[in-house]
Amino acid sequence: MDQYRRMFDQAVEQLGPGQDKVDALRGSLARRCLNGQTEEVIPVKKHTGLLRGAVIAAAVMLMLSVTAAAVAIGQRQQIAKISSSDEIGVFELDGRYYFKPTEDGELIDITGQFSDTTPYVYAPQLPPDEVGNLTEYVIGGSGDHIGCVLALYHEGEETFSSIMTVSLTGTSQGTGSPLWWRAYCEEHGNPDSLLNFQDGFDYPSVPRKTDCFQLSLDGLTVDEQTGAVILTVNGETRDITAELDGGTPYVLTVEGREHALIAWGDESLLPDADDPDNKAATKAYYASFVYGPNTHDILVYRDGDQVRYAEFIYRQEGTLRYWTAWNCPTAAQLSWLEEYTARHGFELDWLVGHAYEDMADDPFRYGNSFPTWDTVERARQELEEQP
């Protein structure tokens, strides 16, 4: 910086103005460097000496502006790192957030375009890679909990086939399942892989979750003319407009459509080790598994001119299997859930970052396999048909 100050002094010395004009010019240049305003032109008289001096001063001003910008860029903080590069990822600078997808690319200002509940999605306009994959970058969170996920798509497919979480800095949100990620999965995930991807960032480090689920909420519509709210759950449509007039959330509890594992089979029915091909014993063991529906709570709330809604899924023993919310652009719009979540023993901040609650005793963590509901039903039917 001293080098540029000397160049400035040399330039104004050639101009030959009085000290008061020197001080005024120095102050003007300093202000423009700080504010990044390089396009302002200083009025000067049209004669050769002053014009030459103005050019010199403008050159000095430009170098000072570039130096100030370089210092500012050097102070940016990398929030989420993509690959091993310090030049690619999500950055914070002076309270604003930027995304840089390539080392030679420009910073994209994404401030205000993502939150704890809403993702920012960047899809590079690039051809598929050598194996036919396309990539989308999904960014969400706030404060020290900002994360980025790379979602991979096969060419021509509308749902992603796999994901890769990036290396995070600061306080990691590499576990759980943040609500912004669930929102992306709702729109882009394959229903057949609902269990895997919506359970969040810790998949596949946890081998297999305890049971599958299927959202019971089929849809919610609001009539723009009358304000009527129509809710469709498990294929049944109902008008709940009147239930939303009391200023409290409307809660509908239903059984889920999924077949969730409730109890493991009776291991005493397993075939003997010396007779592993005993099909009758295997069928009896399969038939002893118990499946049943989860309990689903559908919540709807009229918040001014907006209707917000959510779904909570509980296992048979009462633990939270999954939850998500809609039409809540930021975490602040989730406050209508506080009374309900507190009554069920949850803190709303925890729920924003976690989609589910682990079971107290989860045997699936140890890699045990179990028959699907279809297999269990088929085994039970075949046993009943035997003479």
TATALIN-V169153 format. One record per run of one state. SS is the DSSP state (alpha for helix, beta for strand, coil for the rest). FROM is the first residue (numbers start at 1). TO is the last residue. If there is no record, write none. Layout:
BEGIN
SS:FROM:TO + SS:FROM:TO
END
This chain:
BEGIN
coil:1:1 + alpha:2:15 + coil:16:18 + alpha:19:35 + coil:36:47 + alpha:48:74 + coil:75:76 + beta:77:81 + coil:82:88 + beta:89:93 + coil:94:95 + beta:96:100 + coil:101:107 + beta:108:109 + coil:110:119 + beta:120:123 + coil:124:132 + beta:133:142 + coil:143:144 + beta:145:154 + coil:155:161 + beta:162:165 + coil:166:166 + beta:167:168 + coil:169:178 + alpha:179:188 + coil:189:190 + alpha:191:198 + coil:199:216 + beta:217:222 + coil:223:228 + beta:229:233 + coil:234:235 + beta:236:239 + coil:240:241 + alpha:242:244 + coil:245:249 + beta:250:255 + coil:256:259 + beta:260:263 + coil:264:266 + alpha:267:269 + coil:270:272 + alpha:273:275 + coil:276:278 + alpha:279:287 + coil:288:289 + beta:290:292 + coil:293:294 + beta:295:303 + coil:304:305 + beta:306:314 + coil:315:319 + beta:320:326 + coil:327:330 + alpha:331:343 + coil:344:347 + alpha:348:353 + coil:354:362 + alpha:363:366 + coil:367:372 + alpha:373:385 + coil:386:387
END
